[in-house]
């Protein structure tokens, strides 16, 4: 028995040496970068000391039966299961991995150079660190090994079946997609499609009260995802909640582009998208001005459309709500690592208008994969371990079902957006861009604006969203919610979860705003609802039927477009 226990740390030492060699490989690859030698020397000294302490601690705590009764779970949730702490070899491997990971990130942080280079080094190193976690390998994961023994190998067989299925689908399964169906148990709020063109369908939702506010509200969702993130289930549907508050609600449902739409441009999306939707809502309701809401890229799109209309002498927005939206692209967080002149030119030459073979599509699966690897431990490796190593089918989860329901984008439209916003940050510059034949200036949009951001948003950093308060000139309200890009937005009051911050004044910087903000429990929806009510006009009898003589119902919500797969 003693020989067996002696071999476990020896095997762990081999694993640690392998991880250490990997650290050396990364070190060599970073050798061309400018690293301060004094800091490097300190890191090397600290690393050797901590590695020695870990090895000595493992030998000291080794018990005759191979267990560590006093072992405490590791703080990292990948190694939190009792199997890791109880197994000396596994515990040592995990702790050496975490030490190596910390050291590599310290090296990445120490790189001297411009911020873009530093961001890319940090991102690349973090991707590598997450990929080589011992939890991701059956030979190093005691939790998966125990399950294989307990199930007599069935967990491994199930994992292989799920791996094969995912290879056929071309993506890692994050949820049980067979449980959900759009229109059956997601996107179920009652309504009718009252207009469609080649880019979108317009849905009018059935009122849930005898009287409604006089001025309707038009939702513009992001075109890089499907609109039903705002209508997942009745109890977490922002659309249904808005209808319940007595508003007449219209929502744009973008078409999932196929090859026939591959040549569509940003101008096409603005003119044939929100501008056309505004015209239809005006015709159906008889209201020249009403409330509008944009979510993520949808907020960028509707703000651009309103700037085009302002240049034409029109101000159709009574109010504008921007949810996790960028108008100032100076600080775009982790997405900045993907954008530079060569990468944009490559897109323009392969799927944009400059492509020798003609415009193409940015495929939805590519977008989905990119966004997943922004949070690889949560959205990739977590499912690799659960699905394949443990043979556990992912549970049904409506948000992750939506997350996997990918959408394509026309190449020219995407390339314009990439160059003029993320790369050149021109949207915020008055008169810099010509869209739909008009020089646009966001500052000419006269509507009051409600700006919402999520504090832990890795796609639209909340401090960047705060920049919109310096661009839009109407009366503004800024509200900050807890959690991330999606979970922060989809936070219904009925759940009584999370919190949000408000402040009636708008200091020069986001940090100053937060320092003086008031924290409140629960959902930001109630704050927004109260604000929107003040811009929605008087109560009038609810319409008896959707649409009108000119725009008759085409089909029930959620319509055909949202059901099309990428």
Secondary structure, 3 states (H helix, E strand, C coil): CHHHHHHHHHHHHHHHHHHHHHHHHHHHHCCCCEECHHHHHHHHHHHHHHHHHHHHHHHHHCCCCCCCCCCCCCCCHHHCCHHHHHCHHHHHHHHHHHHHHHHHHHHHHHEECCHHHHHHHHHHHHHHHHHCCHHHCHHHCHHHHHHHHHCCCHHHHHHHHHHHHHHHHCCCCCCCHHHCCECCCECCCCEEEEEECCCEEEEEECCCCCEEECCCEEEECCCCCCHHHHCCCHHHCHHHHHHHCCCCEEEEEECCCCHHHCCCCHHHHHHHHHHHHHHHHHHHHCCCCEEEEEECHHHHHHHHHHHHHHHCCCCCEEEEEEECCCCCCCCCHHHHHHCCHHHHHHHHHHCCCCCCCCCCEECHHHHHHHHHHHHHHHHHHHHHHHHHHCCCCCCCCHHHHHHCCCCCEEHHHHHHHHHHHHHCCCCCCCCCCEECCEECCHHHCCCEEEEEEECCCCCCCHHHHHHHHHCCCCCEEEEEECCCCCCCCCCCHHHCCCEEEECCCCCCCHHHHHHHCEEEECCCHHHHHHHHHCCCCCEEECCCCCCCCCCCCCEECCCCHHHCCC
